[in-house]
Amino acid sequence: MGKFILGAVLTAMTVFVWEAVSWTAIGWHQNGFRAFRDESKVAEVIKANVTSGHGIYLLPAIGEAPKVATAEEKKAFEAQQTRAMKDGPYVYAIVRPGKGDFSMGMNMTLSFIRCLICAFLIAGLMSQATLSYPARIAFAAAAGLFAGLTADLPMWIWFENPGRDAVVNIADHVIAWVIGGAVLGLFVGKDPVAER
């Protein structure tokens, strides 16, 4: 049990460090970010038009025709929504219209806790498998790929996240867990035993 816990903690630290390097030193995430031409004007429009404070906003908004609308009015409403979606602009954004309390220390702590929970989950799964050391690394890498495919790919499929950003995010997960698996595999897992 001691090796299991030590392995998970060291893995969480390794993945946490990789993610910090990935986001702060490499710059491949930020290269996909875009800026508005006139941020102050966009900020004014956002502040003047938010409907319920901090949250996820869509433009065009997804809605339903009024319940009292006729069949013809419903059809026209749906056609207008389809046209607005096709013609653009389209926005999927997390909006905080006013001041916020940002704490780098709290965010770093939460990020490490997330890495630790993930490390314990993968360690728990890996501890049940009979795998060679390279296969343990591949096992953890597959977990990273699974995370990317389930968390990042739907954003490309449904919310027009640029393909480049989806690829970078998925690659980031895989690299994190190749590195994490290299550490975790030293502590967790059963070695295959050749039968005579």
N, C-alpha and C positions, 0 to 999 in steps of 0.2 A: 504493500500500500504506500510505503514511503517513496519508492521509486516512481510509482504512478503519480503521486501528488507533485513530486519534484519535477518530473517530466512535463506535466501539464503547466506548472508555473513557469518553467524555463521556456516552454513553447510559447506561452502567452507573451512573455517578454520579447521573444524573438519576432513574433508576428507583429507585435505592437511597434517595435523598432523599424521593421520593414515598412509598415504602413506610414510611419512618420517620415521616413526617407522618401517613400513613393509620393507622398503629398507635398512635401516641402522642398526636396532637393531635385527630384527628377523633372517635375513640371509637366508630365504627360497628361495629368488630369486638367490642369489649368489651361493648357494649350487649346482645349475645346471650349473654354468659356468665351462668351461674347459680351460686348458692351453696347448699350444704347447710344445713339448719336448725342442726345441731349438728356442726360440723366435727371437733371433737376426738373425738366418738364414732365418726363415720364413719372417721376416720383410724385409730383403734384397731382397728376391724373389718377395714379393709384390711390393716394390718400383720399382724394375726393370721391372715389367710386367703390371702395371696399364696402361690403355689405354686412359682414359679421366679424370683423377683426382678423386676427392671425389665423391663417389656414391655407389650404390648397385652393387656388382659383383657376378656372378654365375660361378661355375665350376662344370660340364662342361657348357660352355656358350650355350645359346639357339640361334640357327641360322637357316638360310634357305640355301638350296643349291643354287649355282649361277643360275641366270635366264637362262644362256646359257647352263646349264648342260642337258645332255640327260636324258631320263626317267630312264635308268639304273644307271646313275651317281647319280641322285636324290635319288633313292632307296638305293644305297650304302651309301650315306651321312646320310640318316635318320637311317639306320641300325647302322652306326658308332655312331651316337648321342645316340640312345637307349642303345647301349652296354656301352658307356662311363657313362651314367646315372646309369645304373644297376651296373656296376663294381666299380664305385667310383674312386677316392674320390669325394664326393659331398660337395660343399661349397656354402652357401648363406651368404654373409657378407656385412656389411657396411664398406667401406674402405676409410680411409683418409690417403693418402700416405705420407703426410708431416706434418709440424707443424700446430697446430690449436689453436684458441683462446677460451679457456674454461673459463667461468665465472660462478662460483657457484651462485653468486648473481643474475645474469640474468636468469639462469636456474630455480632457485627457484621462481623468479618473474613470469616467464612464466608458471611454474607449478601451482602456485596459481591462476593465471588468468584462466587457463584451468579448475581448480576446481570450480572457481566462475561461469564461463559460464555454466558448467554442472549443478551446483546447481540452477542457474536461469532457465535452461531448465526443470529440474525435478520439480522445484517449480511451473513453469507455467503449466505443465501437472497436477500436483497434485492439484492445486487450482481449477481445473475444476471438480474434482472427489468428490463424497460424500463417505467418507471412515472413518471408526473408526481409532483410533490412531494406533493399531497394523497393520491394513490394510495399513496405510500410510507407515509404515516401510517396509512392504512386497512389496508395490508398488515401493519404492526406491530400494529395494534389487533386484527386477525384472529388473529394469533399469540397475543395475550393472551387472546382469547376461547377459542381452542383449548386453551390451558393450563388455563383455568378449567373448560371442559367435560370435559377428560380427568382433571383432578386433583380438582376439587371436586364436580362433579355425581355421580360414583359414590358419594361419601360420603352424599349425600342419598338416592340410589336404594337402596343396600344397607345403610347403617348408621344410618339415621334422623337424619342431620344435619338440623337444622331448615331449612326452605326459606328463611327469612329469612337465615340464615348462608350458605347456598349462594349466594344472590343477591349478598350483600355481597362474598363472596370472589371471585366471577366478575367483578363490576363493578370490584373493586380491580385485578384483572389487566388488564382492558380499559383502565382509566384509566392505569395504569402504562405500558402500551405505546402508548397514544395519545401520551402525553408523550414516552416514549422514541422513538417513531417520528418525532415532530416534530424531535427532535435528530438522530437517525440519518439521516433523509431528507435532511438538509443535506449529508451527507458521502458517502453510499453510494447507489448506484442509477444506472441509465442513463436519461437524459431521452429521451422519445419525439421522433423527428425526423419532421417532416411530409414526405411523399413528394410530388414534383412530377409 
